[in-house]
Amino acid sequence: MRRILVLSMLALAGLALAQPKVFKGVEAGKAGGNYRVTAISDPRTFNPFVARETSSTDVIGLFLPYLTGYNPYDLKPEGYLAQSWEVRNNGLTVIFKLRQGAKWSDGQPIDADDVIFSATAHADPKVNSNSRSSFILDGQPIKWSKVDQYTVRADFPKPYAPSLIQGWYIAPEHIFGEAYKAGKIAELWTLDTPVNRIISGGPFMLESYSKGERVVLRRNPNYWGVDDKNSPVAYLERYTFTTVSDLNASLAKFLAGESDLYAAANADQVAQILERIRSGGLKGEIFPNADVTTGTNFIVFNWNHKDANKAKLFRQVKFRRAMAHLMDKKSMIEVALGGLGQPQWSPISIPVKQFFTDDVAKYDYSPQKAAALLAELGFRKKNAQGFLVDAAGKVLEFNLVTNQGNNIREKIAQIFAEDARKIGIKVNYRPIDFNELVRQLTQPAADGTRDFDAILIGLTGGIEPAFSRNVWQLNGSLHAWNLGVGGQAPKQIESFEVLIDKLMTQGATTLDPAKRREIYVQFQKVVAENVPLIYTVAPAYNPARNARIGGLFPKGQINSIVGQYPYIETVFAKE
């Protein structure tokens, strides 16, 4: 999913930086070259305040900066645009010092005004940014203020465990400021915006976008990064996303040597890559079963359905537990993943050992138990076609969609739908475009209703549970099963949702690691008991690479949390 290039211009830019960030790679790199990856969906937007999906954020993350993140070698906080920080007031205040000399690609300085503006916009409920939960703590705002041109201050209403990780996108105030004041911030940087009007503060900048074909980024000559020899990074000259129809097409590109990195989704793909390498058709490596992937895959039902009967049914925990009993995870692993995967029961990713627990309620595959639960809800008889009906003769029926081209999810959905039909549930399954899927899930009508029944989708994982508050808290922008309107809590909430909301606040505001684990273990138990999201399976992480790409971790350092390389800035093309 990327490209590389390098130029003499980079050296000039590096020398001009007063306070560059040093990116430590795993080996010496060189400038130039392309980095090529594939994507099964076009981006939905280039606007950082609107994006909620990886099809967009995978691109935006290459051209917009953020204050701090994780060091990929030890997973401790690391400065990015922030050069340093000072913690005061028993942790309630953090002073971030910005890198002087950092510039946007149009030559304007990246300074405190950009940071404060971005924090203000992300926190605004009218904007409803996906990052909004990072600016609210226990119902109170985190106050961001400008100290001077290159210093910003964050005051937290309570101790905040991940206060040094500020990974939200910083956008240029001189571009977005007026639109924000006019209430039109969502209208900027759409897919129709000429790419030369979209400026960059990250390692790459947009060069072209062709719908259904590709997104091309080129190196940002104003970037503020260097390597440990003070040479400018990114090394790569270009980074290209090629849009393909599905995961099979993505694999074909990798096998043909036309893309550079790939994560094999199942055992069949692993076998194909191994065979291509052994036959000499591909110069590369693959590391089967290196880890478990960090993301989650689940089915979510729409509690805000415009059909009141469906909304009422989907809100029944007995219904959701019945659906959980229809998850034949063994078959999903064998058929969809070729045996390379694990059952998933928890909202916290399996590799995140410090918080993950397997000690939660589990729903064994049992059509009998599912049928019994549905009978308690009134679905005791079947009609002439063999479908369950309620006392009024209404068929138990719903639509299930997932994103077209994700062959793994398509197989999982098919397995679930077929098992549901066996006990008399009429499941109308079909794959649809990913961006349409996201629209249905995240854009309720003015009255709060949404127009889907059930969706199979996933969330990216991470090592910090506090960053999933946008999903689990009542006013979260991805509170997918029971979404409120405009960043507000939904009109009708269940008691367990209130408890989860409370636990997420406690987890974010507790500093003791042992107590934090206790809180997140309880969180996982509550989720498993009430199954607002019905988890499926977690694929194994099977990373593969083309030999033409350097700067990648050796086998012993690869894991699913960090991936195949420490920084995109230090990846390079050997050719």
N, C-alpha and C positions, 0 to 999 in steps of 0.2 A: 503494500500500500504506500510506497513512497519512492522518491527519487533523490538523486544527488547531483550537484554541480559545484564547480569551484572556479574562482577567477582571481586575477591579480588585484582586482578591485577589493577583494576581501582583505588583503594585507593592508591596503590603505585605510580601509574602514577600521581594522583592528587597531592600528596605530593611533587612530583618532579618538579611541575610547579612553576616557579618563579613568573609569572604574569598571572595567569589563568583568564579566563572570567567567571563571575558569571551569571548563567542563573536562573532567578527567575520564579519558577513554580507556579501553582495555588494551589497546595497542596503538602504535603510531599510525596516523592516517594521512591521507593526501587529498588535495582539493580536486573537485571535478566529478562528473559522472551523474548518471541517473539512478534513481531508486524507484522501483516499480511495484505497485501493489494492485490488488483488485478489490472491488466493492460490489455487492449485489443490489445496491440502491444508490440513486443519486442523493446528494445532500438535499435537505429540505429548505435550508436557509444558510446564509453566511452571517446572520445577525446573532451576536452572543447573548442577547437578552431574550431571544425567542427560542433558541435551540434547546431541544430536550432529548434528542436522539443521536446515536453514535454516527449515523450517516452524515450528520452535520458537524458534530463536535470533533470527530476525527480530523476534519479539515480545519475547523476554526482553531483547534489547539496548536496548529502549526504556524499560525500567523498572529495570534494575540498572546500577550504575556500575562503572567500572574506573579503574585508577590513571592510566595514560598511554595515548597512542595516537599517530597520525600527524597532523601539521598538514596539512590538506587543500590548502593553497596551495603548500607547499614540500616536503611529505612528510618533514619532520624531526620528531623526537620532540616531543610536546606534552603538558603536564599536563592531566589531567581532575580526578579527585578529588585527585590529587597537585598541590599548588600549586607546588612546586619540588623540586629534588633536588640532592644533592651527591655527586660521584663521588670515592671515596677508594681508597687501597691499590692504585694502578695499575689501577683499574677493577674490582677484585675486590669492592668494597663500594659500594653505592649507598644513600644515606640519603634517603628520601622524606618530605617534609613535607606533611601532609594539610591540606585546607581546614578551618579551624576554623569552626564554624557550620553545616556541612552536616548535614542531618537526613534520616532516613527519613520516609516519609509518615505514620507513626504518631507522629512527633515525637521519636523517640529519636535521639541523635547518631550520625552515621556516623564512626567513629573507628578507632584502631589495632587495637582488639579485633576489629572486623569484618574488617579486612584480614588480620590474622594467622590468625583462624579460617578465613577463606575459603582462604588459601594452604595451611593445614594439611589442609583437607578435599579440595581439588583434588589435593593431592600424595599422598593416601592411596590405596594400591593397592586397598584394600577398597571404596572409593568408585568408583574407576575412572572418574574424570571425564575428559571429552574433552580437558581442559586439562592433564592430568597431566604430559605431556612438557615443559611450560613450567617444571616445578619439579625436574626431574632433568637433570643435565649430566654426561655421560660416566659414568653409573652412580652419581653422587654427588648428594645432595640440595642444592638451593639453600636456604640457611637464612634464614628470615624471622623477625625478632624485633622485639618492641615496645620502643621507646626511651622514649616517653612517650605520653600519650593521643592526640597528633596527629603522632607521628613513628614511622616503621617503618624497619627496616634489612634490606637484602638482602645476604647474603654468598654470592658465587659461588665454587665450587670451582676454576673456571678462568675466564679472560677469556670473556665472553659477548657476542657481537657485538650482538644486539638487547636488551641489558640495560635500556635506557631505554624499551622498548616493553613494557608490562605490561597487556595487553588482556584478561585473564581477569576473569570476573564476580565482583564483591564482593557477598556475601550477608549478611544481618543475623545476627550471632551470637546475638542474643537470641531469634531465631525458630528457627534451625537447630541451635543448640548442643546442646541436650538430645537431640534426635533423632540427632545425629551420635554422641554418647557411647553411645547405645543401639543403634547400628548400624542405624538406621532412617531415615537421611537421604533415601533415595530415595522414601520414602513421603510426603514433604511436597510441596506445591505441584503436585499432579497436576491433570489436567483436571477432576477431581471436586471440587477444593477451591473453596469459595465465594471469588469473586474479591476480596471485601472483606477476606479474611484474607491476601491476598498483598500485601505492602507494597512500596513503591517507593523507590529512591534515585536514579532517573533522571528524565528530563524528563517522562515520562508514567507513569500508573498504570492498572492494569486496571480497567475499568468493567463490562464484561460479556463473556461468552463463550457463544455458542450453537453447538453442534456442527453442522457442515455449513452454517452460515449466516455468522457473523461473529465477529470479536474486536474489541471497542471499547476503546480506551484514552482517558483524559482527562488533561488537564494536571495535573502534580503541583505543588500550591501550595507544597510545601516544597523545590522544586528549587533548586539552588545556582548557577544560571547567570544571567547578565545579558548584554545587548548592549553595544555601545560607548558608549551613552548612559546606561548603568546601569539600563535598563528590564529587567524580568524576562523571561526566555525559559524555555520555548519559547513562541513566539507563538501557535502553534496550540492550540485548545481541545480538539480531539479528533483521534484518529488511528484510522482504521477499516480493518481487513482484511475484505474480503468474500470468502467462499469461493465459488469457481466450479468448474464441472466440468472445464474444460480451458482451454488457451491460446486457443482460438477464442472461448470465452465471455468470457475476460479481454479479448480485443481488442474484442469487441462492447460491453463495458462502457465501454471507453475511447472508442470511436467515438460512443457515445451520450452522452458527456459525464458519465458516472457514475463514472469514476475519473480520477485526476489525472496520474499519470505512467505511462509504459509503455515497455518496450523491445521494439520490433518484432523478432520472431524470424527473419523471412525477407523476401524481396523482395515476396512477395504481401501480407504485412501492411503493409510500407512503402507499397506502392501504394494499398492501401485507405485508409490514414491520409491520404496526400497527396490523394487524391481527395475524401475527406470535408472536409478543410480547404479545398481549392480551391472546392468547391461551396458553401461557407458553412455546412455542417452541423456543423462543429466549429471552435471558436476555439482554435487551438493551433499548435504547431510540431513538426516532426520533423527530425532530423539523420541522414540515411541514411549508413551506413558511416563513422560518426565515429571508430571504433576497432575493435579486436578484443576480444571479451569476455575477461575474466580467468580464467574458470573452465575446467575440463576435462571432457570427456565420454569415457567409456571402457566397455569390457566387462571384467568381472572374473569369473574362474572360481573355484570353491570348492575349495581344496586340502584342506579339512578335511571332505570329504564323508563321510557315514556309509557310503556305498557305496565300499568300498576300491578297486574297479576304476576308478570315476570319479575318485577322489582321485589315484590313480596316473597316470591319463591327463592330468588337468589340470596335474599337476606337470611334465609333459614339456615342455621348452622347444620342441621340434620341433612339438608340438601347438599351442602358443600362437603360434609364428611362422606356422604354417599358417593359423590364424585371422586373424592380422594380414594375410596375403596375400589374405584374402577381404574385406578392408575396401575397398570401392569408394568411396573418398573423393570422387572426382570426381562420381559420381552422388549421393552424400549431400549435397554442396554444392549441386548443381543442383536436386535434387528436394526435399530437406528444407529447404534454406536459400535456394532461389531464386537461387543464385549468389553470395550475400553471406556468404562465410565462407572459412576457410583449412583445409588439412589440418593435423592436429595429431599431432606425433610425440613431444613432450617433456612431462615432468610439470610443467615450469615454464611459467607462462602466457606467451603470445607477447608481450604488451605490456611485460613486465618485462625490458627490454633489457639491464640491467646483469648479468643472470644467464642469460637465455635463450640457447640455441644451436640452430641448425638443423642443425648438423654431427653428426648422430646416425644410427644405422642406420635405414634406411627399408625398408618392405616394400611394393613396388609391387603394385598389384592384379593378381593372377595366380592364377586357379583352378588352372592347371597346376602351379605351384610348390607351392600348398597341397596338391594331390593327391599330389605326389611326396613331400612331407614326411610325409603321413599313411600313404603306402605303406611308408615306412621304419619306421613304428610298427606295421605289421602289417595295415593296412586296404588290402588290395590287390584285393579282389573286391567285387562287388555282388550283392545277392540279387535275387530275381525282381521286387521292387518298386523296384529301382534304388538301394537304399541300400547304402553301404559296410558290410562286415562284417569282423570279425577272423577269425583261424584257427578259432575255435570257432563261427563263424557269428553272433556277437553284433553287432547293428546299432550303428553309430556314431550315437548319439542323445543329445541333451541339451535341457533346458528353458531358455528365455531369457525373462527378465521385465524390464520397466522400469516406471517410474511412470505410471500411467494419467492422462491429461489433459495430459501433456507431449507435444504433437503432434510436436515436432521429434524427440525421442528415439524416439517410436513409429515414425516414418518411417525413422529410421536403423536401428532394430532390424529392421524389415520388410525393408529392403534387404539387410542382412547375412544374415538368415535365408533369403531367397530365393536369394542367391548360394551359400550353404552347401548348400542343397538341390540346386542344379545339379550339384554334384560328388558328391552322394550322402550328405550329412550330414542326418540327420533332426532338424531344429531345431523344437521346439515353442514357438512364441512366443506370449506373451500379456501385456498390461499389467495391473498390479495396483496397489492403493492404495499411495501413497508411504510411509506410516508402516509398513505391513506389509513393504514392501521393506526399509526400514531395520532392522526387527526381524530379518528373515532374515539380513541382512548382519552385524549387530553383536551378536547375542545367541546365542552358541554354547550347546549343551547342556553338562551337567557334564563329559561325556567329551571335550568340545572339538569335536564334530561340529556341522555346520550343515545346514539342510535346503533348500538351493537348488543349482542347477547353475551358472547364469551369470546375471549381472545387468548391465544397462546403466544406468549412473548417472553422476553427476558430482560434482566437488568444487569448492568455491569457491576462487578464486585469491587471490593477495595478492603484495605486493612483497618479502616476507621469506621465503626458503626455509626458514629455521630453524623457522618456525612450522608447517611440514608434517611435523615429526618424529613427530607422532601417527599419521601414515600410514606413514612409511618405516622407522621404527625397529622392532626386533623386538617390543618390548612395547607398541607403539602401539595405542591404542584403535580406530584405523581402519586397521590393517594388514590391509586388506580381503580379500586373497587367501588369507592364511595367519594367521588371527586366533588369538591365544592366549586363555586363559580367565582372567578376573579381573585383567587388566592384566599378565599374565605373558607371556613369550615363548612362541611355539608349541612343541609337543613336537618336531616335525620341521622343521628349517630347511635352506635351501639356501645354498651358499657365497656366491652373489651377494647374498643378503639380508644376510649378515654384512658384506660389503664396503659395501653401501649404508648399513647401520647405522653403520659406522665413518666413512664420508664425511659423513653427516649430523651426527655429533658434531664432526668436524673443521670443517665449514662453520660450525657454531654457535659454535665456540670460536676461530676465526681472525679477527683484527681487520683485517688488511691486505686492502683491497678487491680488489686484483688476485689475491691468493692465494685469496680466497674465490671469485672467479669461476672460477678453475681447478678448484677442488674441485667446484663445482656443475656445471661442464661435464662433468667426469668422471662425476658422479652421473647426469646425463642420459644419457650414453653407456651406462652400465651398465644403466640401466632399459630403454633402447631395445634393447639386446642380448638382454635376458632377458624382456621384455614381461610382467611380472606384471600390469600393466594394459594393455589393448590400446586405444590411443587412436583416436578417430574424427575429428571435425572441430570447429573452433572457430567459432561463429557471429560475424558482424560485430556490433558494438554500434551499434544504431539507436535512440537515445533519442528519445522523444516526450513532449510535455507539454501539459496543458490551460492555456489562457491565464489561468485564474482563480488560478493559483498563482504566487507571487513568491518571491524569494530564491534563484533558480536561476542557475547559471553561464550566461554568454553562450556563443555557439557556440565561440569560440576557446579557452575554458577547459575544455570538456567532454572527459573521457576516461574510459575504462572502469575505471581504478583508483579514482578518486574518485567518479565518477558525475555526477549532474546538479546537486548542491548541496554546499556545504562542510559544513554541519551541519543536522541536522533542527531544531535549536533556532532557526535563523534563517530557516527556510521559513515563508511566511505565505500567508494567503488574501487576495486582493485584494478580493473581494466582501464 
